[in-house]
Amino acid sequence: MTRRWAEAGALAVAILLVACAPGRIGDDDWNADEPLLLHPKAKTGPLYAESIVVDFDIGFDAATWQAFLAAWKPQKDTGTWFHCSFGFDGIRFLDAACRHKGGTDDPSSEKKPRFVVRFDKWDGDGRFLGVRSINLEALPEFAAPVRDRLVLWMMRQAGIPAPRANNARVTVNGEPMGLYLNVEDLDHEFLEQRFDPPIGNLYHQDDKGWHLDTNGSTGDLAPVAALDTLVADWKALAGADSSELQVSAKALLDVGEVLRESAAEMVLPTIDNFSNGLWNFFVYQAVDRRLILMPWTLGEAISRRAPANADPWTFLGKNASGELAQSVGQDLRSLLFESPAWKAEYADDLVAFRDGPYASGRARLQRICEQVRPYVAEDPNAYGTVQQFDAECIDIRDRITQRIEYLKSALGR
């Protein structure tokens, strides 16, 4: 059984006004106004309920835990899997696999390890409440571990297929590790809850090329190979007329969905996703065989690295220096913008996201920060004080307001 921590007492919240009562698992009124999942409760729902901060316990035997820690610092090993167990809400999965989660430039700065927990590593049929894996992000860059959760909610509010996320209190063998962000994985189970039928190919791209994440036995990379060819052909035009390639793009892509997701990224803005020419996105081949985009990991959105005055047409985030390997996204957006109709549609999408989910995000942020604050106060490995947490919540709110005002000026509406 997961060892429960004592609930923190009532604390004054300088930036927030009304206390949020904890909810029961599955009694998730927080998401009542979201586009409905096909199967929101039957499988994975309790793991991603936002009405509470969930409690997870990861178990290791003593020798394996020491080996796991030795693989953490000074040079993080993200490729070795360790036998572990996983407990939640009185249920324990005894034969799970754990590894370190990457993403930190300097592992020595981490106060608590990031975890990936797999239930199908040793047994391909292994599942825990319907999921194959758990991703636990610690976000050492920020005192307030709320950005990914907030902006993924904004994406879902816009009707974009995006992962669910909540906050989790994590223990190892009953000893507190602290507060984490718990983000839903993009895999077949994710598709199963959002698409009917969920049979299309799911892809992601990195500096090694494209990878097929579902229907792997088919080896079918033809749709994304066609996407690469489309971009290469556009670059070869060197500014010549691209109308024929726009016809090809319309056949290959659900252009409206691609523009809408890209616009949402740029309103936030993000720094290392599709719109910036980097890797944090997935591509799904829908039933009509056209490709759509799905976002992944947006934890640095609405931060000092994503300024409020970022140009919604050209902002490149981490890729601004041109030193990083580039994904298909940046060039594909440029091709789409050569169509006046699609460029106008993108501008409309910017306004719709800005005035809808993004503006509503300030109230959502207040609710999240209010919920999470007591858990930050008790976190033995927090990446900031409660006062710094409060200040960061205020900063996120203010950045949203500043971004809205900048976009009104930049777009002239």
C-alpha positions as CSV (number, residue, x, y, z in Angstrom):
1,M,0.0,0.0,0.0
2,T,1.2,3.5,-0.7
3,R,2.1,5.3,2.5
4,R,-0.1,8.4,2.7
5,W,1.3,11.6,3.9
6,A,-0.6,13.8,6.3
7,E,-2.6,16.4,4.6
8,A,-1.1,19.9,4.9
9,G,-3.2,22.3,7.1
10,A,-5.0,25.2,5.7
11,L,-2.6,27.8,4.4
12,A,-3.1,31.3,3.3
13,V,-2.6,31.7,-0.4
14,A,-1.5,35.2,-1.3
15,I,-2.5,35.1,-4.9
16,L,-5.7,33.0,-4.6
17,L,-8.9,33.6,-2.9
18,V,-11.0,30.5,-2.5
19,A,-9.9,27.1,-1.1
20,C,-10.4,24.1,-3.3
21,A,-11.8,21.1,-1.6
22,P,-10.2,17.8,-2.5
23,G,-12.2,15.5,-4.7
24,R,-12.5,11.7,-4.8
25,I,-10.7,9.7,-7.5
26,G,-13.1,9.6,-10.5
27,D,-15.2,12.5,-9.2
28,D,-13.4,14.8,-11.6
29,D,-15.6,17.9,-12.0
30,W,-12.5,19.8,-13.1
31,N,-12.9,18.4,-16.6
32,A,-16.7,18.5,-17.0
33,D,-16.4,21.1,-19.7
34,E,-13.8,19.4,-21.8
35,P,-14.5,17.6,-25.1
36,L,-15.5,14.1,-23.9
37,L,-13.1,11.2,-24.2
38,L,-14.7,8.0,-25.7
39,H,-13.9,6.0,-22.6
40,P,-12.9,8.6,-19.9
41,K,-13.4,6.4,-16.8
42,A,-13.4,2.9,-18.0
43,K,-9.6,2.6,-18.3
44,T,-7.2,5.3,-17.3
45,G,-9.4,8.0,-15.8
46,P,-8.4,7.7,-12.1
47,L,-4.7,8.1,-12.9
48,Y,-5.3,11.5,-14.5
49,A,-8.1,12.9,-12.3
50,E,-7.4,16.6,-11.7
51,S,-9.7,17.0,-8.8
52,I,-7.0,15.7,-6.5
53,V,-3.2,15.3,-6.3
54,V,-2.8,11.6,-6.7
55,D,-0.4,9.5,-4.6
56,F,2.0,7.0,-6.3
57,D,4.5,4.7,-4.5
58,I,7.4,3.2,-6.4
59,G,9.1,0.2,-4.8
60,F,12.6,-1.1,-5.2
61,D,14.6,-3.7,-3.3
62,A,17.5,-2.0,-1.5
63,A,20.3,-3.1,-3.9
64,T,18.2,-2.1,-7.0
65,W,17.4,1.3,-5.5
66,Q,21.1,2.0,-4.9
67,A,21.8,1.0,-8.5
68,F,19.1,3.3,-9.7
69,L,20.6,6.2,-7.8
70,A,24.1,5.4,-9.1
71,A,22.7,5.6,-12.7
72,W,21.3,9.1,-11.9
73,K,24.4,11.3,-11.2
74,P,26.7,12.6,-12.4
75,Q,25.9,11.3,-15.8
76,K,22.3,10.2,-16.1
77,D,21.6,6.7,-17.7
78,T,18.2,6.8,-19.4
79,G,18.7,3.5,-21.2
80,T,18.9,1.0,-18.3
81,W,15.7,-0.5,-16.9
82,F,15.4,-1.6,-13.3
83,H,12.9,-3.9,-11.7
84,C,10.4,-2.0,-9.5
85,S,6.9,-2.1,-8.3
86,F,4.2,0.6,-8.6
87,G,1.3,1.3,-6.2
88,F,-1.7,3.6,-6.5
89,D,-5.0,3.7,-4.6
90,G,-4.5,0.4,-2.9
91,I,-3.5,-1.5,-6.1
92,R,0.1,-2.7,-6.6
93,F,1.8,-3.8,-9.8
94,L,4.7,-6.0,-8.7
95,D,6.8,-6.5,-11.8
96,A,7.2,-3.1,-13.4
97,A,10.3,-1.5,-15.0
98,C,11.7,1.9,-14.1
99,R,14.3,4.1,-15.7
100,H,15.5,7.6,-15.5
101,K,13.7,10.2,-17.6
102,G,15.9,12.5,-19.6
103,G,15.6,16.1,-20.5
104,T,17.9,17.8,-18.0
105,D,21.1,19.3,-19.3
106,D,22.7,19.0,-15.8
107,P,21.6,16.0,-13.8
108,S,23.6,17.2,-10.8
109,S,21.0,20.0,-10.4
110,E,18.2,17.6,-9.8
111,K,17.0,17.1,-6.3
112,K,14.7,14.2,-7.2
113,P,14.9,11.7,-10.0
114,R,12.5,11.8,-12.9
115,F,10.8,8.4,-13.5
116,V,9.4,6.5,-16.4
117,V,7.6,3.4,-15.2
118,R,6.7,0.7,-17.7
119,F,4.2,-2.1,-17.1
120,D,4.8,-3.9,-20.4
121,K,8.6,-4.1,-20.4
122,W,8.9,-7.6,-19.0
123,D,5.4,-8.8,-20.2
124,G,4.1,-7.3,-23.4
125,D,0.5,-7.6,-22.1
126,G,1.3,-5.8,-18.8
127,R,-1.1,-2.9,-18.0
128,F,-1.9,-0.8,-14.9
129,L,-5.4,0.6,-15.0
130,G,-5.2,0.3,-18.7
131,V,-1.9,2.1,-19.2
132,R,1.5,0.8,-20.4
133,S,3.6,3.5,-18.7
134,I,3.7,6.4,-16.3
135,N,5.8,9.5,-17.0
136,L,6.8,11.5,-13.9
137,E,8.4,14.9,-14.6
138,A,10.0,16.9,-11.8
139,L,10.7,20.2,-13.7
140,P,13.8,21.4,-11.9
141,E,13.8,24.7,-13.8
142,F,10.6,25.9,-12.1
143,A,9.3,26.5,-8.6
144,A,5.7,25.9,-9.8
145,P,5.3,22.5,-11.6
146,V,2.1,23.5,-13.4
147,R,2.8,24.8,-16.9
148,D,2.5,21.5,-18.8
149,R,-0.7,20.7,-17.0
150,L,-2.2,24.1,-17.7
151,V,-1.3,24.3,-21.4
152,L,-2.3,20.7,-22.2
153,W,-5.7,21.6,-20.8
154,M,-5.8,24.6,-23.1
155,M,-5.0,22.4,-26.0
156,R,-7.8,20.0,-25.1
157,Q,-10.2,22.8,-24.6
158,A,-9.4,23.8,-28.2
159,G,-10.4,20.3,-29.4
160,I,-6.8,19.3,-30.0
161,P,-5.9,15.6,-29.1
162,A,-3.5,16.3,-26.2
163,P,-2.4,14.2,-23.2
164,R,-4.1,14.6,-19.8
165,A,-1.9,15.7,-16.9
166,N,-2.2,16.1,-13.2
167,N,0.2,16.4,-10.2
168,A,1.3,13.4,-8.2
169,R,2.9,13.0,-4.8
170,V,5.5,10.3,-5.2
171,T,7.1,8.1,-2.6
172,V,9.9,5.4,-3.0
173,N,9.4,2.5,-0.6
174,G,7.1,4.8,1.4
175,E,9.7,7.6,1.7
176,P,8.7,11.0,0.2
177,M,10.3,12.1,-3.1
178,G,8.0,15.1,-3.5
179,L,5.6,16.5,-6.0
180,Y,5.7,15.6,-9.7
181,L,3.8,16.2,-12.9
182,N,2.1,13.1,-14.2
183,V,1.6,13.3,-18.0
184,E,-0.3,10.7,-20.0
185,D,1.7,8.8,-22.6
186,L,0.9,8.9,-26.3
187,D,0.4,5.3,-27.4
188,H,-2.3,2.9,-28.5
189,E,-4.3,3.4,-25.3
190,F,-4.2,7.1,-25.8
191,L,-5.6,6.7,-29.3
192,E,-8.2,4.2,-28.1
193,Q,-9.8,6.8,-25.8
194,R,-9.9,9.5,-28.5
195,F,-10.4,7.9,-31.9
196,D,-13.0,5.5,-33.3
197,P,-11.6,3.3,-34.6
198,P,-8.0,3.9,-33.1
199,I,-6.3,2.0,-35.9
200,G,-4.1,4.7,-37.6
201,N,-0.4,4.9,-37.4
202,L,1.2,7.0,-34.7
203,Y,4.6,8.6,-35.4
204,H,7.2,10.7,-33.8
205,Q,10.3,12.3,-35.2
206,D,13.7,12.9,-33.6
207,D,17.3,13.5,-34.9
208,K,17.5,9.8,-35.9
209,G,14.4,10.1,-38.2
210,W,10.8,9.0,-38.0
211,H,9.6,6.2,-35.7
212,L,6.4,4.2,-35.9
213,D,4.8,3.9,-32.4
214,T,1.7,1.8,-33.3
215,N,1.2,-0.9,-35.8
216,G,4.9,-1.5,-35.6
217,S,4.8,-4.8,-37.4
218,T,3.8,-3.1,-40.6
219,G,6.9,-0.9,-40.8
220,D,4.8,1.7,-42.6
221,L,6.7,4.9,-42.8
222,A,5.3,5.9,-46.2
223,P,3.1,8.7,-44.9
224,V,5.8,10.5,-43.1
225,A,8.3,9.8,-45.9
226,A,5.9,11.6,-48.1
227,L,5.9,14.5,-45.6
228,D,9.7,14.7,-45.8
229,T,9.5,14.6,-49.6
230,L,7.0,17.4,-49.6
231,V,9.2,19.6,-47.4
232,A,12.3,18.8,-49.5
233,D,10.5,19.6,-52.7
234,W,9.4,22.9,-51.3
235,K,12.9,23.8,-50.2
236,A,14.1,22.9,-53.7
237,L,11.7,25.5,-55.2
238,A,13.8,28.2,-53.6
239,G,10.9,30.7,-53.6
240,A,9.3,29.6,-56.9
241,D,5.5,29.0,-57.1
242,S,4.4,26.3,-54.7
243,S,0.8,25.9,-55.7
244,E,1.3,22.3,-56.9
245,L,2.9,21.4,-53.6
246,Q,0.0,22.9,-51.7
247,V,-2.3,20.5,-53.6
248,S,-0.1,17.7,-52.4
249,A,-0.1,19.0,-48.8
250,K,-3.9,19.1,-48.8
251,A,-4.0,15.4,-49.8
252,L,-1.4,14.4,-47.2
253,L,-2.5,16.5,-44.3
254,D,-5.6,17.6,-42.5
255,V,-4.4,21.1,-43.0
256,G,-7.0,22.7,-40.8
257,E,-6.0,20.6,-37.9
258,V,-2.3,21.2,-38.5
259,L,-2.9,25.0,-38.6
260,R,-5.0,24.9,-35.5
261,E,-2.5,23.0,-33.4
262,S,0.4,25.1,-34.7
263,A,-1.5,28.3,-33.9
264,A,-2.2,27.1,-30.3
265,E,1.6,26.4,-29.9
266,M,2.4,29.9,-31.1
267,V,-0.1,31.7,-28.9
268,L,1.3,30.0,-25.7
269,P,4.2,30.3,-27.0
270,T,6.2,27.1,-26.8
271,I,10.0,26.8,-27.4
272,D,10.7,23.2,-28.7
273,N,7.7,21.8,-30.4
274,F,6.4,21.4,-34.0
275,S,6.1,25.1,-34.7
276,N,9.7,25.7,-33.6
277,G,11.1,23.0,-35.8
278,L,11.9,20.7,-32.9
279,W,10.8,17.3,-31.7
280,N,8.1,17.5,-29.1
281,F,5.1,16.4,-31.2
282,F,3.4,13.3,-32.6
283,V,1.8,12.7,-36.0
284,Y,-1.3,10.5,-36.3
285,Q,-2.7,9.1,-39.5
286,A,-6.5,9.5,-39.1
287,V,-9.1,7.2,-40.6
288,D,-9.2,9.4,-43.8
289,R,-5.5,8.6,-44.1
290,R,-4.5,12.3,-43.7
291,L,-2.0,13.3,-41.0
292,I,-2.8,15.4,-37.9
293,L,-0.6,16.8,-35.1
294,M,-0.7,16.1,-31.4
295,P,1.5,18.0,-28.9
296,W,3.9,16.5,-26.4
297,T,5.6,18.1,-23.4
298,L,5.0,21.8,-23.1
299,G,6.6,22.4,-19.7
300,E,8.5,25.5,-20.7
301,A,5.7,27.3,-22.4
302,I,4.7,30.7,-20.9
303,S,8.1,31.1,-19.3
304,R,11.0,33.5,-19.6
305,R,12.3,31.4,-22.5
306,A,9.0,32.0,-24.4
307,P,8.5,35.8,-24.2
308,A,5.2,37.5,-24.4
309,N,6.3,39.4,-27.5
310,A,7.3,36.3,-29.5
311,D,6.3,36.8,-33.2
312,P,3.5,34.2,-33.8
313,W,4.6,33.8,-37.4
314,T,8.4,33.3,-36.9
315,F,9.3,32.5,-33.3
316,L,11.7,29.6,-33.2
317,G,12.4,29.2,-29.4
318,K,15.3,26.9,-28.8
319,N,15.9,26.5,-32.5
320,A,16.5,30.3,-33.0
321,S,20.3,29.8,-33.3
322,G,20.0,27.3,-36.1
323,E,22.4,25.0,-34.2
324,L,19.9,22.3,-33.4
325,A,18.8,19.5,-35.8
326,Q,15.5,20.6,-37.3
327,S,12.3,18.6,-37.5
328,V,9.8,18.9,-40.4
329,G,7.7,21.5,-38.6
330,Q,9.3,24.8,-39.3
331,D,9.5,24.3,-43.1
332,L,6.1,22.7,-43.4
333,R,4.5,25.7,-41.7
334,S,6.4,28.0,-44.1
335,L,5.0,26.1,-47.1
336,L,1.4,26.3,-45.7
337,F,1.8,30.0,-45.2
338,E,2.4,30.5,-48.9
339,S,-1.3,29.9,-49.4
340,P,-3.1,33.2,-48.6
341,A,-6.2,31.2,-47.6
342,W,-4.3,29.0,-45.2
343,K,-2.4,31.9,-43.8
344,A,-5.6,33.7,-43.1
345,E,-7.0,30.6,-41.5
346,Y,-4.0,30.4,-39.2
347,A,-4.5,34.0,-38.2
348,D,-8.1,33.2,-37.3
349,D,-6.9,30.2,-35.3
350,L,-4.5,32.5,-33.4
351,V,-7.4,34.7,-32.4
352,A,-9.7,31.9,-31.5
353,F,-7.2,30.2,-29.2
354,R,-6.1,33.5,-27.7
355,D,-9.6,34.7,-26.8
356,G,-10.9,31.2,-25.8
357,P,-8.8,28.6,-24.1
358,Y,-5.8,30.9,-23.5
359,A,-7.7,33.7,-21.9
360,S,-9.6,31.1,-19.8
361,G,-6.3,29.7,-18.7
362,R,-5.9,32.4,-16.0
363,A,-8.8,31.1,-14.0
364,R,-7.6,27.5,-14.6
365,L,-4.1,28.5,-13.4
366,Q,-5.6,30.0,-10.2
367,R,-7.3,26.7,-9.5
368,I,-4.3,24.6,-10.2
369,C,-1.9,26.7,-8.1
370,E,-4.4,26.8,-5.2
371,Q,-4.6,23.0,-5.3
372,V,-0.9,22.3,-5.6
373,R,0.5,24.9,-3.1
374,P,0.1,22.8,0.1
375,Y,2.0,20.0,-1.6
376,V,4.8,22.3,-2.6
377,A,5.0,23.4,1.0
378,E,5.5,19.8,2.2
379,D,7.8,18.7,-0.7
380,P,11.2,17.7,0.8
381,N,12.8,18.2,-2.6
382,A,10.9,21.2,-3.9
383,Y,12.6,23.4,-6.5
384,G,11.7,26.6,-4.7
385,T,10.0,28.0,-1.6
386,V,6.3,28.5,-1.3
387,Q,6.9,32.2,-1.8
388,Q,8.8,31.5,-5.0
389,F,5.9,29.2,-6.1
390,D,3.4,32.0,-5.5
391,A,5.6,34.4,-7.4
392,E,5.8,32.0,-10.4
393,C,2.1,31.5,-10.5
394,I,1.6,35.2,-10.6
395,D,4.3,35.5,-13.3
396,I,2.5,32.9,-15.5
397,R,-0.8,34.7,-15.1
398,D,0.8,38.0,-16.0
399,R,2.6,36.5,-19.0
400,I,-0.7,35.3,-20.3
401,T,-2.2,38.8,-20.0
402,Q,0.9,40.3,-21.6
403,R,0.8,37.8,-24.5
404,I,-2.9,38.5,-25.1
405,E,-2.2,42.3,-25.3
406,Y,0.8,41.7,-27.6
407,L,-1.1,39.5,-30.0
408,K,-4.0,42.0,-30.2
409,S,-1.4,44.6,-31.2
410,A,0.5,42.4,-33.6
411,L,-2.6,41.0,-35.3
412,G,-4.5,44.2,-35.3
413,R,-7.6,42.6,-33.8
